[in-house]
């Protein structure tokens, strides 16, 4: 049984989420916190960043939680795709 379509769906969703995290991080430099676009992106990304921010302290003024989230999403996607390929 081939799970090619499911692998493609998982890959597309993870890439879209990674781009949302990147865009949200970049917009945080340029838009005020109460801008509608930034608020919408924060509603998507913040539930995943908050637990990471509790564990990883800030490095001065730098917040590495988006980078950690991106790495975690890529790792989990890779593991899930490998599991689907072996089925």
N, C-alpha and C positions, 0 to 999 in steps of 0.2 A: 504494500500500500504506500502510495506516494503522498507526502504532505507538502508538496511544492507550493501550493497556494497558501497554506497556513504559514509556511516559512516566509513567503513574500509579505504576507500581511503583518507578521511580527516584525520583520525588518523595516517595513515602511512606517509602522507606528512608532518604533523606537527611534528611527531617524527624524521623524516629525517632532517627537518629544525633545530630542536633543537640540534641534533647531529652535524650538520654543524656549528652552533654557538659555541658549546662547543669545537669542534676541532679547529676552527679558533681562539678562545680565548687562547687555550693551545699552539698552534703553534706560537702565537705572542710572547711567552716567549723564544722560541728556534730558530726561523728562522728570517732572516733579512726581512725588509719590502718589498724588491724587489724580493724575492724568488717566482718563478712561482706558486707554490702550494698556498702560502699565498696570492698572488695577486688574484688567481682564487677564493679562498674562500672569500676574502674581497669584490670582485665584487658582490657576492651573499648576504653577510651579511651587508655590510656598508650602503646600502640604508635604512635599517631598524634601524641601530644603530645611524646614524647621528641625526635624530630628537630627540631621547632619550638623546643623549649627549648634545644637545642644552638646554634641560630642566634640566637634573640632573647634578650638578657639580661633578667634580672629588673629591674623598675623599683622599687627599694626592696624592699618586701615584696609587691608586686603581681606576679602572673603573668598576662601577657597571652596566653599560648599557647592557652588555650581560645577566646578571642575570635578569634584568628588562624585557628584550626582551623575555627571556625564559618563565618567569611568564606570560607575556601578551599573548604569543602564546598558552600556556596551558589554560589560561582562555578563550580565544576566541575559542579554539578548543572544550572545554567543553560546552560552550554556543551553538556553532553550532551543536554539536552532540545532545544536549538536544532538540534543535529545530527540528532537523531531526527525532528524535525519536517520537516527539509528532505529526508529520504530518501523 
